[in-house]
Amino acid sequence: MIPGLGRGMNPRKMKMMMKRMGIEVEELDNVEKILIRTADREYVFDDASVSMMVTQGQTTFNIVGEPRIIEKEGAIKIPEEDIQIVMGQAGVSYEAAKKALQENEGNPAEAIISLMG
């Protein structure tokens, strides 16, 4: 355990201590999209915070964000919450909202725009 960690340690001191231990952390700016592909699905992060940490020659990436999950067959798992948002904002039925989300790769904002435009 690192002494002082989690007790409001000064970020500058923390960075100096990590550097002395051979740990370098870098925030990646302007990340547009992250794709993680497995055998049966894809995890797509359209808006995520990413940091890269190098420790003893090993690089680790930390991703913070909410992914869209695309099943390998191409069907996107649409969260019920997103369907409800599109229904409310666009004033359409459940089926129309779900179809618009599928046509817009699960993106609620694009689904609403497509229904209203």
N, C-alpha and C positions, 0 to 999 in steps of 0.2 A: 504494500500500500504506500502511496505517496503522501508524506506528511503535508497537512494543510489543504489537501484536495477536497473540494466540496464545502469548504468553510469560508467562501468568499475571498479566496486568495487573489491578489493583484494579478490581472492577466499578463502584465509585463514580466513579473517575477516568475509566473508559471511558464511562460515561453522561454525565459532564460534557463530555468531548471530543466525543462525538457530538452533544450539544445545541449546542455551539459551531459545529459543522459544519452545523447545521440539520436534524439527523436525530433524530426522536423515535420511541422504541420503547415499546410498551405490551403487557403480557401480558393476554390476555383470560381472565377467570375464568368458571367455571361453563358452559363450552361443552358443550352437550348432544349436538349432532349437526351434521355438516358434510356437505353433498351437492354433488358436482360432477357435472353432467350433460353428457355429450357426445352426439354423434349416434348412437353405437352402444352406449354403456354408462353406468352411473352408478357413482361412487365414493362410498361412504358411510362416513364416519368417525364411529363411535359414541363413541369415547373418544380425544380428541386434545388436544394442547397447541397453542395458537394464539397467535402474537404478531403485532402490527400495527406496521408501520414506515412513517412518513411522511417522505419526502425530497423537497424541492423541489416540494411540492404533490401528489406522487404517493404513493398508499397501496399498500403491499405487505403481503400476509398470508403468514405462514409457518406451515404445518401440519405437526406431527410426530405420526405415528400410523400405524396399519395399517388400510387401508380394506377394506371388503367390496366386491367388484366384482359389479355386477348387469348382466347383458347386457340390451340393449334389449328383446328378446323376453320378458323377465321371468325367464329362467333365471339362476340365481346360479351363478357358478363357485365350487365348493366345493374348498378346498385339501385335498389328500390327508391332510395332517397333522391337520386338523380331523376328518376321518372317523375316523382312527385314535384320536383322543382320545375321541370319542363312543362308539366301539365298546368301548374299554377301560373307560370310566367306567360305561356303561350295560349292558355285557355283552350287546350285540346284534350281529347280523350286519352285514356291510359295507353291504348294500342297505338295511337298516333305519336304520342310522346316516346314510347319505346322504339318504334320504327325510326323516328327521327334521330334518336340517340345511336342506334345501330348504324344508320347511314352516315353519321358524323363521328365514327370511331369512339363513341362513348363520351364525347365532349358536350356537356350541357349547354354551354354558351353558343356553340355552333349549331346545335339542334334547335335552340330557341330562335336564332336568327333565320335558319332555313324555314322554319314554320311560319314566321311572321313576314318573311320577305317575298 
